[in-house]
Amino acid sequence: MNRKLVTVAIALLAALCATQAMASHCRNTGSYDKWLEAFKKDAIAQGISPRVIAEAAPSMTFDPVIIKRDHGQAVFSQTFLQFSDRMTGGGRIPNGQAMIRRHADLFARVEKQYGVPAAVLAAFWGLESDFGASFGKFKILSANATLAYDCRRSDFFRAHLMDTLRIIQRGDQRVDDLNGDWAGEFGGMQFTASDYFKNAVDYDGDGRRDLIRSIPDTIASAANFLNSLGWQRGQPWLQEVTVPRDMAWDQADLNIQHPRSQWVAWGVKAAHGSLPPDTLPASMILPMGRFGPAFLAYPNFKAFLGWNSAYVYATTVAYYATRIAGAPVVNHDGAKTVVVLTAPQIMDLQRLLIKAGDDSVGEVDGKVGSGTRAAIKKAQMKLGLPADSYPSLELIARLRSTQP
């Protein structure tokens, strides 16, 4: 999946064939114990002390449950509105606002230093760990060691395992405190070990970078991380807009930016508040196609995608942050007519796109990622359909009719 794996139950079960295809990409053949001994030697060669290795070794166990979870991840089949309604509902918005009031001085100091607004930090805190209430119960050393041994993404998790040991050696955390998500994220912001090692800061001045127990360290580290992802002080991140029916839909693309004045000239209006006709660059995103909600995504939106490249998740966190900051609920009216394709239908579409000669789709996995969206847009433009990059039964039918 992507850099950060969502730590809440947000997906419906995928088609069995998608799960089997995912699991069949590789097979582990070597002994885990032999692999672990070789890793320990490499860790020592990279500067990890024998003492830290000895402390961590009892927790670096192989866990088949983690392999099963990783190979059998459910395909994300919820729409933006289904996911965002669920994840921002209940007490999430008032709780986020309450946390900002409770820690007002901290959020103010962090924003002054890093330029990241309280609402953005509270949104990540709320969705990642429910404001520190839910960290996960898996042993991080076991999770990272298991996934580093597994053939599917070994290099990715090997780096995280090495950085977990560096976090222990630096004195930030003890072995017994490293519990979190099955995919190796932990702490209030559910950082991977590598993001933790690179971006965590000691904001309470106790000599440790503690993103498990210290709220100041947690909030400031999230701001530092967003800074590293290109956050721009004083700039917006996401704004709901209304779009005319005769919009040039092919311009709605994260990779295309226009000044706000151009969007205004095309008839785009703010759903709430104002949309100044100035030079601030913005992309239009349509998470559910031209009939669903529409947003202008500003350069800061890229930081949300850098934190988690899952399109629906990143859009939801950004939207959640606007809600905490006082924006009204997003318009649901148009989306009532949107037909949501199932995972098998998406896989069918992906195969048709590949058969049509588009290699940007990537894996046939039932997920509408950036590659599949790009391929959909190209196919829509070629077939004379509104190029909103959203999968539809009409597109499937048109592609099938053009292929032998």
N, C-alpha and C positions, 0 to 999 in steps of 0.2 A: 504494500500500500504506500502511503506517502511518509514524509518525514515524521510527522506526529500522528499517532493513531488515536482516534477518538475513544475516550475512556468511559463512555456511557452507552447504554443499549439503545441504538438509534436506527438499526436496520432490520428489515424483514429478511427471512431466509431466502437465499438465492436458489436458483435451479440446481439440482444435484449435479448436473453436468458441468456447471461452472465451478463448483467446489472441486470436483474430481480433476478438472483440467488444471486448476491452480495447484493441487497437491501433486500432480504427476510430472511437474517440470523437472524434478531432480530426485535422487535417492541417496540417502546417507548410507555409506558402506563401511567406513572406518570406525574403530572403537572410540567411544567418547572419552574414556579414561586416558587413552594414548593422546588424543587430541588435547585434552586438558593439560597433560604434562608438558607437551610441546608449547602450549600457550604460556604456561607459567615461566618457562625458560625465556620465551620471547619478552614477557613482561619484565623480567629481571634485566634483560639486555636493554630494555627501554627505560630503565631507571626506577622501576618499582622495587621497593625493598623486600628482602626475604621475609621480614616481619609482617608486612602488609599481606603478602601472599599467604603466609601461614594463618593469619587472622581470617582472610577471606575464603580460603580453600574449603572449609566445611559447608559454606553456603553456595559454592559454585557447583551445585548438583544439577544433573540432567532431569528435566521435567517433561515427560511426554504430553502432559495436559497442555503445555504451552505450544508444543509443536502442533497439536491437534487444533488449537485455537487459531494459530497463525495460518495453517494450511486450509482451514475451513472457514475463514472470515466470510461473513454474510455480505452479499453485495448491497450497497447502499441503494435502496429503492424508494426512499422517501423523497418527496418533492421539497423544495425550499420552504413552502408554507407549512407542510406537515412537520418538518423538522424544526423550523423556527418557532412555530406555535407551541410545540411541545417543550422546547428547550428554554423559551423565554416566558412560559406560562407559570401559573401558580404564584409563588412568592418571589420568583427570581428578580423581577424588576424592582419591587419595593425593597427586597433584601439587599440588592446592589446599591440602591440609593441610601439605605440605612448604613451600610458598611462605609460608604464615603463620608457620611456625617460622623460616624463613630471614630473614624481615623482621619478626620479632616486635616489636621496639621501634617500628618505623614503624606497624604496625597498631595497637599499643596507644596511641600518641600520637594517631593519627587518630580512633580510637574515643573517646578521652577528649575530644577537641575537638568532633567532629561527632556522636557517639552512634551511629555505624553499625558493627555488629560486623564483625570480620575475615572471618568466613565469607561474609557477604553480598558484601563487596567482592571477595573471592577468586572467588566464583561468577561475578560479572560479568566479571572479568578473564579467567577461564578460558574462558568461552563466547565472549566477544567477540574475543579475540586469542590464545587458548591461552597466556596469561600472557606476552604480548609476542612470541611466536614467529611470528605471522602477522598482518601489517598490511594486506596487499593490495598490488597492483602497479599500480593505475590512478593517473593523475595527477589529484589532487583538483580542481585548477583546471579541467582539461578536463571532468571529470565534472560538476561543478556548472555550468559554463558551458553544456555540451551540454544538460543537463536544464532549465536556466533558459530556454534558447531554445526547447526543445520545448514544444508547446502543452498537453501533458497535465497538468503540474504546475508551470507556469512561475513562478508567484508564490512557491511554496514554495522552489524551488531558487534563485530570484533572491536571496532573503534569505540563503541559505547562501553563495552566491557573493560577495555583498557582505561577509559576515562573514569569509570566507576572506581577502579583501583586508585587512580590519581586523586579522586575526591576524598577517599579514605586517607590516603597518604598525606594530603594537604591538611587534614584535620578538620574538614568541614562536617563529615558524618562518620558515625560508627557503623560497623557491619550490621549490628542488630537493628539499627534504625532504618535501614534501607529496604523499605517495603513500598510497593506501589502497584502500578498496572502490569498486567501480564506481558506487555510489549516493552517494558523497561522504563516507563516514565514514572516520575515520583515527585512528591512535594506539592505545595499549594498551586503551582502553575503547571504541574505535570510535565516538567522538562525531561528531555532525554539526558543521559549522563553527559554526553558531549556538549549539549547546549548549556547544561549546568556548569560544567568545568570552564567553559569559555566565557559565560555571561553573568554568572552569579556574582553578587557584590555583598560585602559586609556593611550593611547600612545602619546597623544598631551598634557598631563599634566594639563587639565582643571578641573580635579576632577570628570569627568563623563566618563562613558563607552558609547560612543555615536556612534553606528554603522549605524546611519541614516544620520547625517550631517558631521561627522568627517572621512575624508579619512584615516588619520593615525590610528585612532582607528579601522576602518574597516579592513585595510590591516593587521595590527598586530594581531588582534583578529582571523582572518582566519589562520594566521601562528600558533598562539597559539593552535587553535583547531586541526589543522593538527598534531602538536606535540603531543597532547593528544591521537591522533589516531595512534601514533607510527612512525611518520615520522623520517627518518634517514638522518642526515646531510651528504651532499656530495655524495649521492647515486642516481642513475637514477631511473626512475619510469616505463617507457614504451619504447620499441624499436621495430620498424617494422623489420621483418625478412622474408627471403624466406625459404621454407621448401621442402625437397625432396619428391617425390611422394610415396616412400616406407617408409615414416615416421611411427613410432609406434604411431598411433593416440591416443591410450588410455593414452599416457603420456601427452597429451595436456589437462591440467586440473589445475585450480587455486589451488587445494589442493595438487598438486604434484610439488615439486621443485627439480631441478637438478643444479649442478654447470654449469656455462657457458661452461666449457670445455667439458661436456657431450653432450650438445646441438651441439657444434661444431663437436664433434666426430660423431654425428648422421647426419651430413650434413646440419645443419641449418646455414644460412649465414645472415649477416646484409644486409638489403635492401639498406641501405645507411651507409657510414662510416665503422666502424670496429666492430667485435665481438670478444673480447679477450678471449682466452681459459683459463680463470682463475677460481677461486673458488666462485665467486659471485653467489649466488643462484638465480634462475629464474624459473618462470612457463611459459608455453606456453599457450596463449589464442587464440581461433579461433572464434571470435564473429559471423561469418557467416559460420562456418564449414570449412572443409578442402579445399574447393575451393575458399574461401574468403580471406580477409587479415589475416595475421598471425603476432602476436606480442609476444615478451618476456616481461612478467610482472615481475618486480622486487619487493622486499619486500615493497617498498614505495607505490606500487599500492594498497595495502590493506588500506592505508589512504584514497584513493579516494572512495573505497567501504564503508569505515566507514562514510564518509561524506554523501554519497548517495548509498544505496545498490542496486539500479537499475543497472544491468550489462551494458546495452547499454549506459546509462548516464555516469556512472563512466568511462567507456572506452573512451567515447567521450571527457570528460573533460581532461583525461590524454593525449589523442591524441592531443587535442587542445593546451595543454601546450607545447607539443613537436613542434607543428607548430609555435607557438609564439617564441619558442627558435631557430627556423630556420630549422626544418626538412621539407623535401619535402612532397607533398601530397601523401597520401597512395595509393598503387596500387589497381586499380579497375578492372583489366582485368579478373582475375579468377572469380570474383563475378558475372560476367555477365551470368554465367551458373547456378547460384544458384536459385533454385525454392523456393520462399518464401511462406510458408503456411499461410492461413488465420486463424483468431481467431477460427472459428468453426472447422477447421481442427486440430488446436492445441488442442482444447477441446476433439475432437474425439481421438486424440493420448493419451491424459491424461487418458481418460476413459479406453482405451486399456491397458495402462501401469498399471493402478490400478487393472484392471481385471486379469492381469498377475501376480498380487501379490506384486506389488511394492507400498509400503506405503509412499515413500519419495516424491511422486508427490505433496501431499498437496491438495489444493483446485483446482477443475476443473474450471479454470478461463480464459483459452485461453492465458495465459502468460507463456513465457519460462523463469521461474525463476531458481534459483539454484537447487531447488528440482527436477523440471522437467528435467533440464539438467542432473542431476545425474542419474535419472531414465532412460533417453534416452541412456546414456552411458552404463549402465548395460544391457539394452535390446540389444543394438548393439553388445556388446561383446558376449552375449549369443547366438545371431543369426548369428554370424560370419560376421557382417558388420563392416566397418571402424568406430571405436569408437571415433568420433569427437564431440559427445554430441550435434549434431545439428539435429533438427527435419526434417524428409523427408517423402515424399509419399511412398518411398520404405519401410521405417520402418513401416509405418501404414499398408501397404499391408502385410508385413511379419508377423506382430503381429496378424492381423486379420485372416490370414491363419492358425495360430497355435492355435487359440482359437475356442471353440465350438460355 
